[in-house]
Amino acid sequence: MHFLIHQEKALPGRELIKMLRLLSFFLVLVFVFIVRSSKAMALEGENSCSMDHTRQIIGSIGGVFDSSSRVGKEQKIAMKLALQDFHRSTCSKLLSDIRDSHGSSALAVSAASDLIHTEKVQAIVGILTKEEAGLVSEIDKIVEETPIISLTSYSSTLPSRTRLSPSLVQMGGDITLQINCIAAIVGHFRWQKVTAIYEHIHDYSTEAGIINLLSNSLKRVDSEMEHRSFFSPFSSLSDPRAAIEEELKKLRSRNNRVFIVVQFSLQLAIILFEKAKEMGMMGNGYVWIVSNDIASLLDSVDFSVISSMQGVLGLKTQFEDTSKSFRDFKLKFRAKYALEYPEEEEKSNPSIFALQTYDATQALAQAMQNVDDNFSSKKVLENILSSNFQGLSGKISFSNNKQSNEETFQIINVVGKSYRELGFWSPELGFSGSFIKHIGSAQEWGPVYWPGGLLTVPKGWSYSSEERQMKIGVPAIGAFRQFVSVNYDQRMNVTNVTGFSVSVFEAAVRLLPYQLPYQFVPFYGSYDDMVEQVYQKKLDAAVGDTEIIADRYLLAEFSQPYVESGLVMVVKVEAEKKRTWMFLNTFQKEMWFLMAGMILFVGFVIWFIEKGDNPHFDGFGSMLWFSITVLFFVQRRREPIKSNLARFVLAPYLLVILIVTASFTASLSSMLTVSQLQPSVVDVESLQRANAAVGCNGNSFIIRYLVSLGFKLENIRTIDSIYDYPDAFERGAIAAAFFVVPHAKVFLAKYCKGYTMTGPTFKLGGFGFVFPKGSSLAFDISEAILRVRENGEVQRLEKELLSSSDCSSSPSNLVDDPRLGPEPFWGLFFVSGGISVVALFITVARLLGKRCCASTSLIITLIKIRFFTWASLTLFTPTSRGNSIQDSNTDRRQVMAIIAQS
């Protein structure tokens, strides 16, 4: 019975095994069918061209690849497929000889030279760099004229250190564009420092080459290369894992967490990321960016490699992967790759390197086919450079012996079992695709999955490893404990650090998008010494009421000031003494001049109106007397005003006099009866003239600053505590104390009676936090401080921690300037003065009207007299010369008499 039950339970397992065997058999049949189909197609192509033997062989070419690498394997397969397709489509055949460089530059040069000399190939396609091709061309003239198509990345901006071969055609990608794309990513996320990791594969991957390219590109986006780490070629490393592990330990001990992997072989990259994952360097806070050399080969690696690269950003050359020609090539490539490398059958998709090799071989084959019977290497080179067709990798055309079509890079993010596309970057347009709406805000880049699974952008650095916290120095002996207070709790055996500056720093840290482990370290020294400790890297930062000044800025980086500041003078206040001419202080000087002008002007206007009809206004002296008496309202009994226009002028003027005299009386009464307070010292110059002693915090920069202002060092007293200043003032030890503005506010809040700020304010940089030069944390804290100030947190802390006062009220008797100015009376003066001006114009107009009428009457009278005189002389008087002259003189005398009477 038990046997039957066990047999029934075993049946489903057996059925599953049978199904798996059937599925495996089916897959094998499909694979065999594909292989046979490809062979049949190739055979069919060969058979279709077998009838034409005259056009079959048109030349021979060589290939130099690194068969030990994934790229070399793909290039080798792509070259063979290109020759097969060329033969099938043209019935022309090219003989080929492919050599293996084994990743060695010397072997690559030797292979190329042997192909040309021994095998007599007419052109070469391979991975020779421009320096290696230059060495080959220096052998002899025949080699120099042989066209070489290089598939290796080159730099369009770096000069070559060797003579370039004139027959070299560079078809690989421009490494400068990759570097610019990487720099654009770094600049977008505002990482200020990066670490470059590269493999010394080619000549331009030395510090004088690719590193200079990357460094210059980073500077254009306000970033810099903090460290560089290079590896020898993979083939030359006896123990690659040990070498990578040792280098990663060095990188992990550094602060920077942004790693850029450029010019790296896939074999070494696989070990690099496996070790990085084992050492915890693929977790939160890390950033990894890989170049095209690695990103374009991610389709050819298994899941174990992908799992160790989770969160990596990469850029790969973009190509059209949906066209029919690419799908056909991909099918043939996978079949042929599986035949030659069956152990890599599962990952046999072609990369951009295979497509470039295919296009290069096609361009070379077409160029050799178009050469006439008079074959020459020069003609082949000309035909290659004149190529213009749409290849698998893109548009194929050349300019200055280089591929003229600039690459567009696809930005990818490794996540899950593969990678996802984020967008594109091109030299002309920058970022595009799904990036375009996110440019300008790193927080909105899109759903980027960073190492450790985070969705927030890593800060790119870390001040400490997990077992070490930041050491932040705080002043332990500052004069103003309201800003930083250090207290040791013996019962709990802990040191408590509190105060306004500490609270602002903690509020800023809470706004950072990451955790910041730190501990406060009391510093028993001056503020300058504390800044020096940060400069010497003995402290990671300093928090306190540290003033930002020029000589400190030379040593360290400061955050955005969280409190505005300046140097001010605080002095005692004293009662103002009663002086002989004290009543003149009731009005300001401008007010006295304005009143005098107003009195004279209004008196003149009234005198001018009244002088013709009122005998009391018969002279200039009466005008002055009227101006004086009107102030005391006694003009009514002495000089009665008859004109209504004069009364119209006088009415508002009397209102002005009433209000001004009342204000004068009130101000003078206040000055005589209330004791006014004034600063005991008004400015710095008076202190220096009196050679008076001044006090300041001896632990700060103020002593240095006062000496620069002209104070003698022996006149500067150092005071260690806020509580010691009042005693120093009372004993006469100091005549004034110099504080920075925040300290002065705290002092006056505590001792509000008897002290005041006076004199000029010497502007300073404000209070800020101290960081080492080039610190990325300074930038993040500055941004957080701005947000803390904008949301009102700093104002709240300032009111809560700095504005507490022991005084019931402030000293109300301290008035800066009790004198009255003209400002409160401008309206009255304007109305009264305006009416006076209008009345003056009316009076002048009346006088001009009277004079005009008198002149008209005189002219008419003169005309009449002249007419009758002429008529009488003409009609009744004999004409004689003597009489005429006498009569004329008589007429003249009569006219003068009439004028005089008029």
C-alpha positions in Angstrom: 0.0 0.0 0.0 2.8 2.4 0.9 4.6 1.5 -2.3 1.6 2.5 -4.4 1.2 5.8 -2.7 4.9 6.5 -3.2 4.6 5.6 -6.9 1.7 7.9 -7.4 3.5 10.8 -5.9 6.6 10.1 -8.1 4.6 10.2 -11.3 4.4 14.0 -11.6 8.2 14.4 -11.2 8.8 11.9 -13.9 6.5 13.7 -16.3 8.3 16.9 -15.6 11.6 15.3 -16.5 10.2 14.0 -19.7 8.9 17.4 -20.6 12.2 19.1 -20.0 14.0 16.5 -22.2 11.5 17.1 -25.0 12.0 20.9 -24.7 15.8 20.5 -24.8 15.5 18.2 -27.8 13.3 20.8 -29.5 15.8 23.6 -28.8 18.7 21.5 -30.2 16.7 20.9 -33.4 16.0 24.7 -33.8 19.7 25.4 -33.3 20.8 22.8 -35.9 18.2 24.2 -38.3 19.6 27.7 -37.9 23.2 26.6 -38.4 22.3 24.5 -41.4 20.3 27.3 -42.9 23.2 29.8 -42.5 25.5 27.3 -44.1 23.0 26.6 -46.9 22.7 30.3 -47.5 26.4 30.8 -47.6 26.8 27.8 -49.9 24.0 29.1 -52.1 25.7 32.4 -52.4 28.9 30.7 -53.3 27.2 28.4 -55.8 25.4 31.4 -57.4 28.8 33.0 -58.1 30.6 29.8 -59.0 29.9 30.2 -62.7 31.8 33.4 -62.8 35.5 32.7 -62.1 37.0 35.8 -63.7 35.7 38.2 -61.1 36.0 36.2 -57.9 39.4 37.2 -56.3 40.0 40.9 -56.4 42.6 41.1 -53.7 43.7 40.2 -50.2 43.3 42.0 -46.9 44.5 41.4 -43.3 43.0 41.8 -39.9 44.6 42.4 -36.5 42.4 41.7 -33.5 42.7 40.7 -29.9 41.0 37.3 -29.8 41.4 37.1 -26.1 38.9 39.8 -25.5 35.2 39.9 -26.2 35.6 42.9 -28.5 38.3 41.1 -30.5 36.0 38.0 -30.9 33.1 40.1 -32.2 35.4 42.0 -34.6 36.8 38.8 -36.0 33.3 37.4 -36.6 32.0 40.6 -38.1 34.9 40.8 -40.6 34.2 37.3 -41.8 30.5 38.0 -42.2 31.2 41.2 -44.1 33.5 39.4 -46.6 30.8 36.6 -47.1 28.1 39.2 -47.7 30.3 41.1 -50.1 31.0 38.0 -52.1 27.4 37.0 -52.1 26.2 40.4 -53.3 29.0 41.1 -55.9 30.4 37.7 -56.8 33.8 39.2 -56.0 36.0 37.7 -53.4 38.6 39.1 -51.0 41.2 36.8 -49.4 41.7 37.5 -45.7 44.3 36.7 -43.2 43.4 37.5 -39.5 46.1 37.7 -36.9 45.8 37.7 -33.1 47.6 40.5 -31.1 46.9 38.9 -27.7 46.4 42.4 -26.3 50.0 43.3 -26.9 50.9 46.5 -28.8 54.2 45.0 -30.0 52.5 41.9 -31.3 50.0 44.1 -33.1 52.7 46.1 -34.9 54.6 42.9 -35.7 51.5 41.2 -37.1 50.6 44.2 -39.3 54.2 44.4 -40.7 54.2 40.6 -41.4 50.9 40.8 -43.2 52.1 43.4 -45.5 55.6 42.0 -46.1 55.0 38.3 -46.0 51.4 37.8 -47.0 51.4 40.8 -49.3 48.0 42.0 -48.2 46.8 45.2 -49.8 45.0 46.7 -46.8 44.5 46.1 -43.1 41.5 46.4 -40.8 42.2 46.1 -37.1 42.8 47.6 -33.7 46.0 49.4 -34.4 46.2 52.8 -32.8 47.5 55.8 -34.7 50.8 55.5 -32.8 51.1 51.8 -33.7 50.2 52.5 -37.3 52.9 55.2 -37.4 55.4 52.6 -36.3 54.3 50.2 -39.0 54.5 52.9 -41.7 58.1 53.7 -40.7 59.4 50.3 -41.8 59.5 51.1 -45.5 57.6 52.9 -48.3 55.5 49.9 -49.2 54.1 49.7 -45.7 53.6 53.4 -45.5 51.3 53.4 -48.6 49.2 50.4 -47.5 45.8 51.6 -46.2 45.1 50.8 -42.5 41.6 51.2 -41.1 41.9 51.6 -37.4 38.9 50.5 -35.2 40.4 51.9 -32.0 39.0 55.0 -30.3 41.0 58.1 -30.9 41.1 61.7 -29.6 40.5 64.5 -32.0 41.9 67.1 -29.6 45.2 65.5 -28.4 48.2 65.9 -30.7 50.1 62.7 -31.6 53.6 62.2 -30.3 54.6 60.2 -33.4 54.3 60.9 -37.1 50.9 59.9 -38.4 50.7 57.5 -41.3 49.1 59.2 -44.3 47.3 55.9 -45.2 45.7 55.6 -41.8 41.9 55.9 -41.7 40.4 56.2 -38.2 36.9 54.7 -38.0 36.7 54.2 -34.2 34.8 56.5 -32.0 36.2 59.9 -30.8 37.1 59.4 -27.1 36.8 63.2 -26.6 33.0 63.0 -27.1 32.7 60.2 -24.5 34.7 62.3 -22.0 32.4 65.4 -22.7 29.3 63.2 -22.1 30.7 61.9 -18.8 31.5 65.5 -17.7 28.0 66.6 -18.6 26.6 63.9 -16.3 28.9 64.9 -13.5 28.0 68.6 -14.0 24.3 67.9 -14.1 24.4 66.2 -10.7 26.8 68.8 -9.3 29.4 66.4 -8.1 32.4 68.6 -7.4 35.1 65.9 -7.2 35.5 62.5 -8.9 38.0 59.6 -9.1 39.1 58.3 -12.4 39.9 54.6 -12.9 41.5 53.5 -16.1 43.5 50.7 -17.7 46.7 51.6 -19.5 45.7 50.0 -22.8 46.5 52.6 -25.3 49.1 55.4 -25.5 46.5 58.1 -25.0 45.2 56.5 -21.8 48.3 57.8 -19.9 48.1 60.9 -17.7 49.1 63.0 -20.7 46.1 61.7 -22.7 42.7 60.6 -21.5 43.3 61.9 -17.9 44.0 65.4 -19.3 40.9 65.2 -21.4 38.7 64.2 -18.5 40.3 66.8 -16.2 39.8 69.7 -18.6 36.2 68.6 -19.3 35.4 68.4 -15.6 36.7 71.9 -15.0 34.2 73.3 -17.6 31.4 71.9 -15.3 32.9 73.2 -12.1 34.2 69.9 -11.0 37.7 68.4 -10.6 39.5 65.1 -10.5 40.5 64.4 -7.0 42.3 61.2 -7.6 43.3 58.9 -10.4 43.8 55.1 -10.2 45.3 53.1 -13.1 45.9 49.4 -13.8 48.3 47.7 -16.1 46.8 45.8 -19.1 44.8 42.8 -18.0 47.1 40.4 -19.9 50.1 41.7 -18.0 48.6 41.2 -14.5 49.7 38.1 -12.7 46.9 38.3 -10.2 44.2 40.7 -11.3 41.9 40.1 -8.4 44.6 40.9 -5.8 45.7 44.0 -7.7 42.1 45.3 -7.9 41.4 44.5 -4.3 44.4 46.4 -3.1 43.5 49.5 -5.2 39.9 49.5 -4.1 41.0 49.5 -0.4 42.9 52.7 -1.1 39.9 54.2 -2.8 37.5 53.2 -0.1 39.7 55.1 2.5 39.2 58.3 0.6 36.4 60.7 0.9 35.3 60.8 -2.7 32.5 58.4 -3.8 32.2 59.2 -7.5 34.1 56.7 -9.6 34.5 57.1 -13.4 35.7 54.0 -15.2 37.2 54.9 -18.6 39.2 52.9 -21.1 38.7 49.6 -19.4 38.7 46.1 -20.7 35.6 44.0 -20.0 37.6 41.2 -18.4 39.1 43.6 -15.8 35.8 45.5 -15.4 34.0 42.3 -14.4 36.6 41.6 -11.6 36.5 45.3 -10.6 32.7 45.3 -9.9 32.7 41.9 -8.3 35.4 43.0 -5.8 33.6 46.4 -5.3 30.4 44.6 -4.4 32.3 42.3 -2.0 33.9 45.3 -0.3 30.7 47.2 0.1 31.5 49.8 -2.5 28.3 49.2 -4.5 26.1 50.4 -1.6 24.5 53.6 -0.6 26.4 56.8 -1.3 28.5 55.4 -4.1 28.4 56.5 -7.8 29.8 54.5 -10.7 29.9 55.7 -14.3 31.3 53.5 -17.1 32.3 54.5 -20.6 31.4 53.0 -23.9 34.0 50.3 -23.7 32.0 48.6 -21.0 28.4 49.8 -21.4 28.3 48.6 -25.0 29.2 45.1 -24.0 26.6 44.6 -21.2 24.4 42.6 -23.6 27.2 40.0 -23.8 27.6 39.4 -20.0 25.7 37.0 -17.8 23.4 37.9 -14.9 26.1 37.4 -12.3 28.0 40.4 -13.8 24.8 42.5 -14.1 24.0 41.7 -10.4 27.3 43.2 -9.3 26.8 46.4 -11.3 23.4 47.4 -10.0 22.9 51.2 -10.1 25.8 51.9 -12.5 25.4 54.6 -15.0 26.9 54.1 -18.5 27.0 55.6 -22.0 27.0 53.5 -25.1 27.1 54.5 -28.8 23.6 54.7 -30.2 22.8 52.8 -33.4 19.6 51.7 -35.2 18.7 48.3 -34.0 15.3 48.0 -35.5 16.2 48.0 -39.2 15.9 44.8 -41.3 19.6 44.9 -42.2 20.5 44.8 -38.5 18.1 42.0 -37.7 19.5 39.9 -40.6 23.1 40.6 -39.4 22.2 39.8 -35.8 20.8 36.5 -36.9 23.9 35.5 -38.9 26.2 36.9 -36.2 24.6 34.9 -33.4 24.8 31.7 -35.5 28.4 32.1 -36.5 29.5 33.3 -33.0 27.8 30.2 -31.5 29.8 28.0 -33.9 33.2 29.5 -33.1 32.6 30.2 -29.4 30.0 27.7 -28.2 30.8 28.3 -24.5 29.5 31.9 -25.0 26.4 30.9 -27.0 23.9 32.4 -24.6 25.4 35.9 -24.8 26.1 36.4 -28.5 24.5 39.7 -29.4 26.6 42.0 -31.6 27.9 45.3 -30.1 28.8 48.6 -31.7 32.3 47.3 -32.2 31.1 44.4 -34.4 29.0 46.8 -36.4 31.9 49.2 -37.0 34.1 46.3 -38.1 31.5 45.1 -40.5 31.1 48.6 -42.0 34.9 49.1 -42.2 35.3 45.8 -44.0 32.4 46.7 -46.4 34.0 50.1 -47.1 37.4 48.5 -47.8 35.9 45.8 -50.0 33.9 48.3 -52.1 37.0 50.5 -52.4 39.1 47.6 -53.8 36.3 46.5 -56.1 36.2 50.0 -57.7 39.9 50.0 -58.5 40.6 49.4 -62.2 43.1 47.0 -63.6 45.9 49.4 -62.7 45.8 48.6 -59.0 47.4 51.0 -56.5 47.2 51.5 -52.8 46.8 55.2 -53.2 43.7 54.6 -55.3 42.3 52.2 -52.7 42.8 54.9 -50.0 41.0 57.5 -52.2 38.1 55.1 -52.7 37.8 54.4 -49.0 37.8 58.1 -48.1 35.1 58.8 -50.7 32.8 56.2 -49.2 29.3 57.4 -48.5 26.7 54.8 -47.5 24.4 53.8 -44.6 26.1 51.1 -42.6 25.0 49.1 -39.6 26.7 51.5 -37.2 25.4 54.7 -39.0 26.3 57.0 -41.8 29.7 56.0 -43.2 31.7 59.0 -44.6 35.1 60.4 -44.0 36.7 63.8 -43.5 40.4 64.3 -42.8 40.9 60.5 -42.7 38.4 60.2 -39.9 34.8 59.2 -39.6 32.8 62.4 -40.1 29.6 61.3 -38.5 29.6 62.3 -34.7 28.4 59.7 -32.3 25.2 60.0 -30.2 25.4 58.3 -26.8 22.6 56.4 -25.1 22.6 56.9 -21.3 21.8 53.7 -19.5 21.2 52.7 -15.9 21.9 49.1 -14.8 19.0 47.7 -12.9 17.4 44.3 -12.5 18.4 41.7 -15.0 19.7 44.2 -17.6 19.7 48.0 -18.0 17.1 50.7 -18.8 17.5 53.6 -21.2 17.4 57.0 -19.6 18.0 59.3 -22.6 20.6 60.4 -25.1 23.5 62.9 -25.4 25.0 64.4 -28.5 27.6 67.1 -28.9 25.2 69.5 -30.6 22.1 69.1 -28.5 23.4 67.8 -25.1 20.8 65.7 -23.3 17.6 64.8 -25.0 14.9 62.2 -24.9 13.4 61.6 -21.4 16.2 63.8 -20.0 15.1 67.0 -21.6 12.4 67.9 -19.1 14.7 67.1 -16.1 17.7 69.3 -17.1 18.4 71.9 -14.4 17.3 69.8 -11.4 19.3 66.8 -10.4 16.5 65.8 -8.1 14.2 65.4 -11.1 16.5 63.4 -13.4 13.9 60.7 -13.5 13.8 57.3 -11.8 17.5 56.7 -11.6 18.4 53.7 -9.4 21.7 54.3 -7.7 23.9 51.7 -6.0 22.2 50.4 -2.9 18.8 50.8 -4.4 18.5 54.5 -3.5 16.3 56.9 -5.6 17.8 60.0 -4.2 21.0 61.4 -5.8 24.1 60.5 -3.8 26.2 63.4 -2.5 29.3 61.9 -4.1 31.6 62.0 -1.1 31.8 60.9 2.5 34.0 62.4 5.2 34.3 59.3 7.1 33.8 55.5 6.9 31.3 53.7 9.0 33.7 53.4 12.0 34.8 57.1 12.0 32.8 60.3 12.5 33.6 63.8 11.5 35.6 65.7 14.1 34.0 69.2 14.4 35.8 71.7 16.6 33.9 74.1 18.8 35.4 77.0 20.8 35.4 76.0 24.4 36.6 79.3 25.9 34.6 81.9 24.0 33.5 85.1 25.7 29.9 84.7 24.7 28.5 81.3 25.8 25.1 82.1 24.2 26.7 81.1 20.9 28.7 78.1 21.9 28.6 76.6 25.4 30.7 73.6 26.4 29.7 71.9 29.7 31.0 68.6 31.1 28.5 66.4 32.9 30.5 64.5 35.4 27.5 62.3 36.4 26.9 61.1 32.9 30.5 61.5 31.8 29.6 63.3 28.6 30.4 66.7 27.2 27.3 68.8 26.2 27.7 71.4 23.5 24.9 73.9 23.0 24.3 77.4 21.9 22.9 79.4 19.0 25.7 78.5 16.5 25.4 74.8 17.3 21.6 74.9 16.9 21.9 76.6 13.5 24.4 73.9 12.4 22.2 71.1 13.6 19.2 72.7 11.8 21.2 72.8 8.6 22.4 69.2 8.9 18.8 68.1 9.3 18.0 69.5 5.8 20.9 67.6 4.1 19.6 64.8 1.8 21.9 62.3 3.5 23.1 61.3 7.0 26.2 63.1 8.3 27.9 61.4 11.3 29.8 63.9 13.4 31.0 64.7 16.9 31.8 68.0 18.5 35.3 68.3 19.9 35.9 71.2 22.3 38.9 73.3 21.2 40.8 75.2 23.9 42.5 77.9 21.9 41.9 81.0 19.8 39.6 81.2 16.8 42.6 81.6 14.5 44.2 78.5 15.9 40.9 76.6 15.4 40.9 77.6 11.7 44.5 76.6 11.5 43.6 73.1 12.8 41.0 72.8 10.0 43.6 73.8 7.5 46.0 71.2 8.8 43.3 68.5 8.5 43.4 67.9 12.3 39.8 68.9 12.4 37.3 68.1 9.7 35.3 71.3 10.4 34.7 74.0 13.0 31.3 75.3 14.2 30.9 78.5 16.3 30.7 82.2 16.2 33.6 82.4 13.8 33.9 85.6 11.8 34.6 85.4 8.1 37.6 87.6 7.4 40.1 87.7 4.5 43.2 86.2 6.2 41.2 83.2 7.5 39.6 82.7 4.1 43.1 82.0 2.7 43.4 78.9 4.9 39.9 77.4 4.9 36.5 77.3 3.2 33.6 79.1 4.8 29.9 78.3 4.5 27.3 80.9 3.7 27.1 83.3 6.7 24.2 82.4 8.9 24.3 85.8 10.8 25.3 89.2 9.3 28.0 90.9 11.2 30.3 94.0 11.6 32.5 95.6 14.2 30.8 98.2 16.4 31.7 100.2 19.5 29.7 100.1 22.7 30.1 102.9 25.3 28.5 104.1 28.5 25.7 106.7 28.3 25.7 109.8 30.5 23.3 112.7 31.2 23.6 115.7 28.9 24.9 118.9 30.5 22.8 122.2 30.4 24.5 124.8 28.2 24.1 128.6 27.8 22.7 128.4 24.3 20.7 125.2 24.9 17.5 126.7 23.5 19.1 126.7 20.0 19.1 122.9 20.1 15.3 122.8 20.0 15.4 123.2 16.2 17.9 121.9 13.7 20.0 124.3 11.7 17.9 123.8 8.6 14.7 124.7 10.6 16.2 127.9 11.9 17.2 129.1 8.4 13.8 128.1 7.0 11.9 130.0 9.7 14.1 133.2 9.1 13.5 133.0 5.4 9.8 132.5 5.9 9.4 135.4 8.3 11.2 137.8 5.9 9.4 136.7 2.8 5.9 136.9 4.3 6.7 140.3 5.9 7.9 141.6 2.5 4.8 140.4 0.7 2.5 142.1 3.2 4.5 145.3 3.1 4.5 145.3 -0.7 0.8 144.9 -0.7 0.1 147.6 1.9 2.7 150.2 1.2 0.6 152.2 -1.4 -2.6 152.6 0.6 -1.4 152.1 4.3 0.7 154.9 5.8 2.0 152.5 8.5 3.9 150.6 5.8 5.9 153.6 4.4 9.4 152.3 4.7 11.7 149.2 4.7 12.1 149.5 8.5 8.4 149.2 9.0 8.5 145.9 7.1 11.2 144.5 9.4 9.3 145.7 12.5 6.1 144.1 11.2 7.9 140.7 10.6 9.1 140.7 14.3 5.9 141.8 15.9 3.7 139.4 14.0 5.5 136.6 15.8 3.9 137.8 19.1 0.5 138.6 17.6 0.8 142.4 18.5 0.6 143.8 15.0 -3.1 144.5 15.3 -2.7 147.5 17.5 0.5 148.9 15.8 0.0 148.4 12.0 -3.6 147.7 11.1 -3.9 145.8 7.8 -6.3 147.3 5.3 -6.0 145.1 2.2 -8.0 141.9 2.0 -5.2 140.3 0.0 -2.7 141.0 2.8 -5.2 139.4 5.3 -5.4 136.4 3.0 -1.6 136.1 3.2 -1.4 136.6 6.9 -4.0 134.1 8.0 -2.1 130.8 7.1 1.1 132.4 8.2 -0.3 133.0 11.7 -1.3 129.3 11.8 2.3 128.4 11.0 3.6 130.7 13.7 1.2 129.2 16.2 2.2 125.6 15.6 5.9 126.3 15.3 6.0 128.3 18.6 4.0 125.6 20.4 6.5 123.0 19.2 9.4 125.1 20.2 7.9 125.6 23.7 7.3 121.8 24.1 10.8 120.8 22.9 12.5 123.4 25.1 10.5 122.4 28.1 11.4 118.7 27.6 15.1 119.6 27.3 15.1 121.7 30.5 13.1 119.3 32.7 14.0 115.8 31.5 17.5 114.5 31.8 18.7 113.5 28.3 21.3 110.7 27.9 24.1 110.7 25.3 27.0 108.5 24.5 30.2 109.1 26.5 32.2 108.7 23.3 30.9 109.5 19.9 33.5 108.1 17.5 36.8 106.2 17.2 38.8 109.4 16.5 38.0 110.9 19.9 39.2 107.7 21.6 42.5 107.8 19.7 43.0 111.5 20.4 42.4 110.9 24.1 44.7 107.9 24.1 41.9 106.0 25.9 41.9 102.3 26.7 39.4 100.0 24.9 38.3 96.5 25.6 37.6 93.5 23.3 37.5 89.7 23.3 41.1 88.6 23.5 40.3 85.2 21.9 39.3 86.7 18.5 40.6 88.7 15.6 39.5 92.1 17.1 42.8 92.9 18.6 44.4 92.6 15.2 41.7 94.7 13.6 41.9 97.5 16.2 45.7 97.8 15.6 45.0 98.2 11.9 42.6 101.0 12.8 45.4 102.9 14.6 44.9 101.9 18.2 48.1 101.3 20.2 48.5 97.7 21.4 49.1 98.8 25.0 45.7 100.6 25.0 43.8 97.4 24.1 42.5 95.4 27.1 41.5 91.8 26.6 38.3 90.7 28.4 37.4 87.0 28.6 33.7 87.1 29.5 30.6 89.1 28.8 30.2 89.5 32.6 33.5 91.3 33.0 32.7 94.3 30.7 30.4 96.2 33.1 33.0 96.0 35.8 35.7 97.3 33.4 33.5 100.2 32.5 32.8 101.1 36.1 36.4 101.0 37.2 37.4 103.2 34.3 39.6 100.5 32.9 38.1 101.0 29.4 36.3 103.9 27.8 34.7 101.7 25.1 34.3 98.1 24.1 34.5 96.7 20.6 32.2 93.8 19.6 31.0 92.1 16.5 27.3 93.0 15.9 25.8 89.7 17.2 27.9 89.9 20.4 26.9 93.6 20.8 23.2 92.7 20.6 23.6 90.0 23.2 25.5 92.4 25.5 22.9 95.2 25.1 20.1 92.8 25.6 21.6 91.8 29.0 22.8 95.3 30.0 20.3 97.5 28.3 20.6 100.3 30.9 23.7 102.5 30.8 25.2 101.3 27.5 24.7 102.0 23.8 26.2 101.4 20.4 27.8 104.4 18.7 30.1 105.3 15.9 30.5 103.7 12.5 30.0 100.0 11.8 33.0 98.3 10.1 31.5 95.7 7.7 32.7 92.1 8.0 31.8 88.8 6.4 29.5 87.5 9.0 29.5 84.3 11.1 30.1 81.1 9.2 31.2 77.5 9.6 34.7 76.4 8.7 35.7 73.6 6.3 38.8 72.5 4.5 39.6 74.1 1.2 37.7 72.5 -1.6 35.2 70.8 0.7 32.0 69.6 -0.9 30.3 69.7 2.5 30.7 73.5 2.6 28.6 73.8 -0.5 25.8 71.6 0.9 25.8 73.3 4.3 25.7 76.7 2.6 22.6 75.6 0.6 21.0 74.3 3.8 21.8 77.5 5.7 19.9 79.5 3.0 16.9 77.3 3.4 17.1 77.6 7.2 17.2 81.4 7.0 14.3 81.4 4.4 12.0 79.3 6.6 12.6 81.5 9.6 14.4 79.0 11.7 17.4 81.3 12.3 15.2 84.1 13.4 13.3 81.9 15.8 16.6 80.6 17.3 18.0 84.1 17.5 14.9 85.3 19.4 14.9 82.3 21.7 18.6 82.1 22.5 20.0 85.6 22.0 17.3 88.1 22.8 16.7 87.2 26.5 17.0 90.3 28.6 17.4 91.0 32.3 16.0 94.6 31.8 12.4 95.5 32.2 12.6 98.2 29.6 15.2 99.8 27.4 16.6 103.2 28.2 14.0 105.5 26.8 15.9 108.7 27.6 18.7 108.0 25.1 17.8 110.0 22.0 20.1 110.3 19.1 19.0 113.8 18.0 16.1 115.5 20.0 16.1 118.6 17.8 13.1 119.2 15.5 13.7 119.4 11.8 11.6 121.0 9.0 10.1 117.6 8.0 6.9 117.8 10.3 6.1 121.4 9.0 6.7 121.0 5.3 2.9 121.0 4.6 2.3 124.3 6.5 5.3 126.0 4.9 4.1 124.9 1.5 0.6 126.3 1.9 1.7 129.6 3.5 4.5 130.1 1.1 2.3 129.3 -1.9 -0.3 131.7 -0.9 2.3 134.4 -0.4 3.8 133.8 -3.8 0.3 134.0 -5.5 -0.5 137.3 -3.6 2.9 138.7 -4.7 2.1 138.0 -8.3 -1.4 139.5 -8.0 0.1 142.7 -6.5 2.8 143.0 -9.2 0.1 142.5 -11.9 -2.0 145.3 -10.5 0.9 147.8 -10.5 1.8 146.9 -14.0 -1.8 147.5 -15.1 -1.8 151.0 -13.5 1.4 151.9 -15.2 0.1 150.7 -18.6 -3.0 152.9 -18.3 -1.0 156.0 -17.4 1.4 155.4 -20.4 -1.6 155.2 -22.8 -3.1 158.5 -21.6 0.2 160.2 -22.0 0.6 159.1 -25.6 -2.8 160.3 -26.6 -2.2 163.7 -25.0 1.1 164.1 -26.8 -0.5 163.3 -30.1 -3.2 165.9 -29.6 -0.8 168.7 -28.6 1.5 167.9 -31.5 -1.4 168.0 -34.0 -2.8 171.4 -32.9 0.6 172.9 -32.7 1.3 171.9 -36.2 -2.0 173.1 -37.5 -1.7 176.6 -35.9 1.8 177.1 -37.2 0.9 176.0 -40.6 -2.3 178.0 -41.1 -1.9 181.2 -39.0 1.8 182.0 -38.7 3.9 183.5 -41.5 6.5 181.2 -42.7 9.9 182.3 -41.8 12.9 180.3 -40.9 13.7 182.1 -37.6 10.1 182.0 -36.4 9.8 178.3 -37.2 12.8 177.5 -35.1 11.5 179.6 -32.2 8.1 178.1 -32.4 9.5 174.6 -32.5 11.5 175.3 -29.3 8.3 176.6 -27.7 6.4 173.5 -28.6 9.1 171.3 -27.1 8.9 173.2 -23.8 5.2 172.8 -23.7 5.4 169.1 -24.3 7.9 168.7 -21.5 5.6 170.6 -19.2 2.7 168.4 -20.0 4.8 165.3 -19.5 5.9 166.6 -16.1 2.3 167.3 -15.1 1.3 163.8 -16.1 
